[in-house]
């Protein structure tokens, strides 16, 4: 079971000053000015069982690149296993070219999250770690430097992968949702 998505249009930003480290009691500081050096897109598949990530970087974000990523997943996952992919409803995942590829690869099974529910897809949480720990704080003088940083971070992640574990039961989540709904039910919006 792989959670699959793309983090598109990741900007390589060259800041005029590096990000200043946080000191106890002081917020992180960074300059307001930067120069854009280009963009890249990250395709990632997060294995919910062990936390490992299969990834590829592409300069464009189209069905063609998604199909290449599916081929990479196909080569990476052992041949005897079915591959279940949890994806959002982005149109790239459902083009005729992708459907034809999936028809030729019957071990692949697509499961789409409902619209507005991408938070269910665990790769989104993993993207949050990547963004907070490497991309947002980074100074990248080129797209190649950004891509090298991303590859290094992913390689480091995969040396000590961590699956995400729900800490609440389904009942606790539903109770929390019910409390929230009762608080906002008379709010006038």
N, C-alpha and C positions, 0 to 999 in steps of 0.2 A: 504494500500500500504506500503510494508516493503522493505527497501533496505537491502539486506543480503550479508554478506561476512565473510571471516575468516581472522584473523590476526594470521598467523601461526609462529611457532618457535620464540616466544617471550622469550628472554633469561633472566634468573635470574642472575644478575651480582652482585657480592660482591666486591665493590671497596675498595681499601686499605685506602681511605680517603673519607668522604662524599662529595657530590657536594657542593662547596662553593657558598653561595647566591650572586646574582648579586647586585652590588652597582651602584648607578647612575654614568654613564659614564664608567663603567668597565664591561668587558664581563664576562659571567659566566665561572667559572673555575672548572675543574674536573681532577682527576688523570688519567694518561694513563694506569695504570695497574689495572687489575681486575681478578677475578676468576669466571669462568662459573659454575653455580650450577645446570643447567638443563634448560629445555624449557617447555613451555605450548602453547596451541593454543586457541584463543578466537573466538568463533562463535557469531556473533551479527546480530540483525535485528533492524534497525532504522526505527521507524514509522515517515513517512514524514509529517503527519498531526499534531502531537503533540510533536515530538522529543523524546518520550520515547524509551527505548532500552530493547529488550529481549536478554539475553545472556547466554552462557554456556562456561565453560572452559573444555578442554580435553587435555590429555597428547599426544594424537595422532591426526593426521589430515587426516582422510580417509573418504570414503563414509559412513562407519558405523557411525562415529560420526556426520556427516552431517544429516544422517537419524534420529538420536536421537534428533538433534537440531530441525528438522522439526516437530517431535512429540511434542517437548516442545512448539513450536509456535502454533501447533494445539490445545494444552491444554490451552494456554494463550489467544488466540484470541477468542472472543465469537462465539459460534457454529453457529449462524445465518448469519455470515458474510463470504463473499468470501475473500480469502487471495491472494493478488497479490504480488509476490516476484520479485524484481529486483536483478538479479545476474549477475556475469561475466560468461564467457564461460569456466571456470575451469572444468576439466574433472570430478572432484568429483560431480559436480552438475548434471551430465548427465549419470551416470552409470546405468546399468540395474536394480540394487536394488533401486535406487532413482526413476527411471521411474515407477517401479512397485508400490512403495509407493505412488507416485503421482496419479497413476491410481486408487488406492483404496481411495484416498482423493480428489474427484473431485472439492472441493471448492478451492483448491490450483491451482494457475495459475502462471507459470514461464515466466518471461520476461528477456531476456539476452541482456546485453549491447554489442555493437560491440567490436571486438578485439581492444585493445589499447585505449579503451574509458572508463576505469574503473573510471575515474574522475567524470563521470556522476553520479555514484552511491554515494549517500549522506553518506552512512556509511563509505566511505573512508575518508571523511572530519572529521567525528566523531572519527575515529581511529587516525587521526592526533592530535586532542585534547587530547585523552588518552595518546598517545605517548609523546607529549610535556609536559603535566602536571603531569604525573605519572610514566611512564615507563623509559623515557630517564634520568630523574633526580633521579631515585630511586636506592637504595642500597638494594639488596635482598639476604639474606644469604641462602635462600632455594626457591625451586619452590613454596612451600606452602605459604611462605611470599609474593612472587610475586603475586600469585593468590588471596591472601587475600587483597592486595593493589588494585588489579584490581576490585575485587568485591566491595570494599568500594567506589572506585571512581565511579563505575557504579551506586551504590545505591545513592550516593550523586547527580550524574547527574539526576537520575530519580525523585529526590525530587523537582527539578526545571528544567524539561526538556525544551529544546529550539529547535524548528524546524528551519531548515535552509531556508532562504528566498532569492530567486534570487533578486538582487538589480538592475539588468539591464534588459531591455526589450530584446526580441528576436532580434529586429532590431538593437539595440546597440551592441549586441554580434556579429551579422553578419557584421556590419560596422567595428568593431574592427578587426575581422578576415580578412576582405577584405583589410584593411590598412596593416596588417601584411603580407599578401600574396603579396601585391604590393611591399613592402620593400624587400622581400627576392627573388622575382622572377628573378632578374638578379644577384644574389649573387654567381653564379657559383657552386652551390652544389645541 
